Amino acid sequence: MPGGVTLLAEEGEDAGKVQSVGARFSHGQITLEEAGEAMCRACASPGGGCQFLGTAATAQVVGEALGMSLTHSALAPSGHPIWLDMAKRSGRAAMAMEARGLRTRDILTDASVRNAMVLHAAFGGSTNLILHLPAVAFSAGLARPTVADWNAHQSPGAAPRRRAAERSQGTSHGAVCSWRAACPR
């Protein structure tokens, strides 16, 4: 069961801005008390992940693509009735899998890893997935995605845009992140 997303704070800074509290404190822009108050007010709901498509939210969506969580369970607002219902249904699904003798290895397959790569290309989540998905595949005893695999599953139109950008800049690189024309060189 994914942790869901933490809702935006009704009062205070969002999770993106509050991450700069340490830097602002060290530069004398806020006091220790102000830093503590900002941190305490940043999350409007218990648990959950980032309020944007960062690593945690991306992992939740990809977990669905891998078949490791129930459909529509990713990004449910943490602590809310829909999230609590999803937790109950996830528990029932786990018990049903146990009763049928299904194991993770029956669900997590090379095909589900490819599915996760295609989904990631479609929604453009965190680039940290490039590190995490091969680790998941390796831990499951599956083939780890290669650069060629990532490039084969890039978003439609990315390769022509990248080649056009490379021609205009006189460069060419085949990095894992080649699906983004703005990829750091």
Helices and strands as residue ranges (DSSP letters): H 15-18, H 21-26, H 32-41, H 55-65, H 81-100, H 104-107, H 110-123, H 129-139, H 147-152, H 158-169
